[in-house]
Amino acid sequence: MVVPQGPLGTWETKSIVGNMFPLLIVLSVIVLAAGITLEDAEEMLNQYGLLAVMVPTMVDMGGNLGAILSSRLSTRFHLGTTELDPRDRVLWANVAAILALGATIFTALALGAYAVGVIFGFALPLSTLLLISLTSGMSVAVIAVVFSFAATYASYRLGIDPDDTTIPIVTNVVDVCGMVIFIGVSALVLGF
């Protein structure tokens, strides 16, 4: 078992703010990249308005998947039931569950976007929406898994309570990656 360098789970305001404030400043700057990416894709989003409908869900769900896994990993660290051993079946079961959730959510996103497009008369083919949603969504899910493990393990090794750091790190990084990947996959699939 990894032994933390400092006390974990402290409820002292000074400790929490001291850990979180610099992190949130850096993450705020990183998230600006998502806005820049969205602005750069304005022409494509105007031409294919249905993609603009998909953006918030795509970005939000990727972060949520990462937050779920980060929370589960943090709990296992606090309980002393994990070492992040590649042979740990519970870890792999958690990863499989996140990927299965991702496949389900991003399929539902494509179906929902298609239904909205049909209702409002600007539908893209369902196969195109599925390709965009699943390719970008599952890529984001994999990134969420990687950053969940990295942020949780690094926080724990540094003696910082993973409950204070992992979810902001994972959700912000996945938001930026999700936006870039979604726009990139959409442009590639649509030949934009």
C-alpha positions as CSV (number, residue, x, y, z in Angstrom):
1,M,0.0,0.0,0.0
2,V,1.2,3.5,-0.8
3,V,1.9,5.6,2.3
4,P,0.8,9.2,2.0
5,Q,3.2,12.0,2.9
6,G,0.8,14.0,4.9
7,P,-2.6,13.8,6.7
8,L,-5.4,12.9,4.4
9,G,-9.0,13.9,4.9
10,T,-8.3,17.1,6.9
11,W,-11.3,19.4,7.4
12,E,-9.1,22.5,8.0
13,T,-10.2,25.4,5.8
14,K,-6.6,26.6,5.4
15,S,-5.5,23.2,4.1
16,I,-8.4,22.8,1.7
17,V,-8.0,26.4,0.3
18,G,-4.3,26.0,0.2
19,N,-4.6,22.9,-2.0
20,M,-7.5,24.0,-4.1
21,F,-6.9,27.7,-4.9
22,P,-3.7,27.4,-7.0
23,L,-5.1,24.3,-8.6
24,L,-8.4,26.1,-9.6
25,I,-6.5,29.0,-11.0
26,V,-4.4,26.8,-13.3
27,L,-7.5,24.8,-14.3
28,S,-9.4,28.0,-15.1
29,V,-6.7,28.9,-17.6
30,I,-6.8,25.4,-19.1
31,V,-10.5,25.6,-19.6
32,L,-10.2,28.7,-21.6
33,A,-8.8,26.4,-24.3
34,A,-12.2,24.8,-24.6
35,G,-13.8,28.2,-25.3
36,I,-11.2,29.0,-27.9
37,T,-11.7,25.6,-29.6
38,L,-15.5,26.3,-29.7
39,E,-15.0,29.7,-31.2
40,D,-12.7,28.3,-33.8
41,A,-15.4,25.8,-34.8
42,E,-18.1,28.5,-35.1
43,E,-18.5,28.1,-38.9
44,M,-19.0,24.3,-38.7
45,L,-21.4,24.6,-35.7
46,N,-23.4,27.2,-37.6
47,Q,-23.7,25.0,-40.7
48,Y,-24.4,21.9,-38.6
49,G,-26.5,23.3,-35.8
50,L,-27.2,19.8,-34.5
51,L,-23.6,19.5,-33.4
52,A,-24.0,22.6,-31.2
53,V,-26.9,20.8,-29.5
54,M,-24.6,17.9,-28.7
55,V,-21.6,19.9,-27.4
56,P,-22.8,20.5,-23.8
57,T,-23.8,16.9,-23.2
58,M,-20.6,15.5,-24.8
59,V,-18.4,17.7,-22.6
60,D,-20.5,17.2,-19.4
61,M,-20.8,13.5,-19.7
62,G,-17.1,12.9,-20.2
63,G,-16.4,14.9,-17.0
64,N,-19.1,13.0,-15.1
65,L,-17.6,9.7,-16.1
66,G,-14.2,10.8,-14.8
67,A,-15.7,12.2,-11.6
68,I,-17.4,8.8,-11.0
69,L,-14.2,6.9,-11.4
70,S,-12.2,9.4,-9.4
71,S,-14.6,9.2,-6.5
72,R,-14.5,5.4,-6.5
73,L,-10.7,5.4,-6.6
74,S,-10.5,8.0,-3.8
75,T,-12.8,5.9,-1.6
76,R,-10.7,2.8,-2.2
77,F,-7.6,4.7,-1.2
78,H,-9.2,6.0,1.9
79,L,-10.4,2.6,2.9
80,G,-7.0,1.1,2.1
81,T,-8.4,-1.4,-0.4
82,T,-6.3,-0.6,-3.5
83,E,-2.7,-0.2,-4.6
84,L,-3.5,0.4,-8.2
85,D,-2.3,-3.0,-9.0
86,P,-2.9,-4.0,-12.7
87,R,-4.1,-7.4,-11.4
88,D,-6.8,-5.9,-9.3
89,R,-10.1,-7.1,-10.7
90,V,-12.1,-4.5,-8.9
91,L,-10.2,-1.7,-10.6
92,W,-10.8,-3.3,-14.0
93,A,-14.4,-3.8,-13.2
94,N,-14.7,-0.1,-12.5
95,V,-12.9,0.8,-15.8
96,A,-15.3,-1.6,-17.6
97,A,-18.3,0.0,-16.0
98,I,-17.2,3.5,-17.0
99,L,-16.6,2.4,-20.6
100,A,-20.0,0.7,-20.7
101,L,-21.7,3.8,-19.3
102,G,-19.8,5.9,-21.9
103,A,-21.0,3.6,-24.7
104,T,-24.6,3.8,-23.5
105,I,-24.6,7.6,-22.9
106,F,-23.0,8.5,-26.2
107,T,-25.3,6.2,-28.1
108,A,-28.2,7.8,-26.4
109,L,-26.8,11.3,-27.2
110,A,-26.6,10.4,-31.0
111,L,-30.2,9.0,-30.9
112,G,-31.4,12.1,-29.0
113,A,-29.7,14.5,-31.4
114,Y,-31.1,12.6,-34.3
115,A,-34.6,12.9,-32.9
116,V,-34.2,16.6,-32.3
117,G,-32.9,17.0,-35.9
118,V,-35.9,15.2,-37.3
119,I,-38.4,17.2,-35.2
120,F,-36.8,20.5,-36.2
121,G,-36.0,19.5,-39.8
122,F,-32.2,19.7,-39.8
123,A,-31.2,16.1,-39.1
124,L,-27.9,14.6,-40.0
125,P,-27.9,10.9,-40.9
126,L,-28.1,8.7,-37.8
127,S,-25.0,6.8,-38.8
128,T,-23.0,10.0,-39.0
129,L,-24.2,11.1,-35.5
130,L,-23.4,7.7,-34.1
131,L,-20.0,7.8,-35.6
132,I,-19.3,11.3,-34.3
133,S,-20.8,10.6,-30.8
134,L,-19.3,7.2,-30.2
135,T,-15.8,8.0,-31.6
136,S,-15.4,11.2,-29.7
137,G,-17.3,10.0,-26.6
138,M,-15.4,6.8,-26.1
139,S,-12.1,8.7,-26.7
140,V,-13.2,11.1,-24.0
141,A,-14.1,8.2,-21.7
142,V,-10.7,6.7,-22.1
143,I,-9.1,10.0,-21.3
144,A,-11.3,10.3,-18.3
145,V,-10.1,6.9,-17.1
146,V,-6.5,7.8,-17.6
147,F,-6.7,11.1,-15.8
148,S,-8.8,9.7,-13.0
149,F,-6.1,7.2,-12.2
150,A,-3.3,9.7,-12.6
151,A,-4.9,12.5,-10.6
152,T,-6.0,10.1,-7.8
153,Y,-2.6,8.4,-7.5
154,A,-0.6,11.6,-7.7
155,S,-2.7,13.3,-5.1
156,Y,-2.4,10.4,-2.8
157,R,1.4,10.1,-3.3
158,L,1.8,13.8,-2.6
159,G,-0.1,13.5,0.6
160,I,-3.0,15.6,-0.7
161,D,-6.5,14.4,-0.1
162,P,-7.7,13.1,-3.5
163,D,-11.2,14.2,-2.6
164,D,-10.0,17.8,-2.8
165,T,-8.2,17.5,-6.1
166,T,-9.3,14.7,-8.4
167,I,-12.7,15.8,-9.5
168,P,-11.6,19.4,-10.4
169,I,-8.6,18.1,-12.3
170,V,-10.4,15.3,-14.1
171,T,-13.5,17.3,-15.1
172,N,-11.6,20.3,-16.3
173,V,-9.0,18.3,-18.3
174,V,-11.8,16.1,-19.8
175,D,-13.9,19.1,-20.7
176,V,-11.0,20.6,-22.7
177,C,-10.1,17.3,-24.3
178,G,-13.7,16.5,-24.9
179,M,-14.3,19.7,-26.7
180,V,-11.2,19.4,-28.9
181,I,-11.9,15.7,-29.7
182,F,-15.6,16.3,-30.5
183,I,-14.8,19.3,-32.8
184,G,-11.9,17.4,-34.4
185,V,-13.9,14.2,-35.0
186,S,-16.9,16.2,-36.3
187,A,-14.8,18.1,-38.7
188,L,-13.1,14.9,-39.9
189,V,-16.4,12.9,-40.4
190,L,-18.2,15.9,-42.0
191,G,-15.2,16.8,-44.2
192,F,-15.1,20.3,-42.8
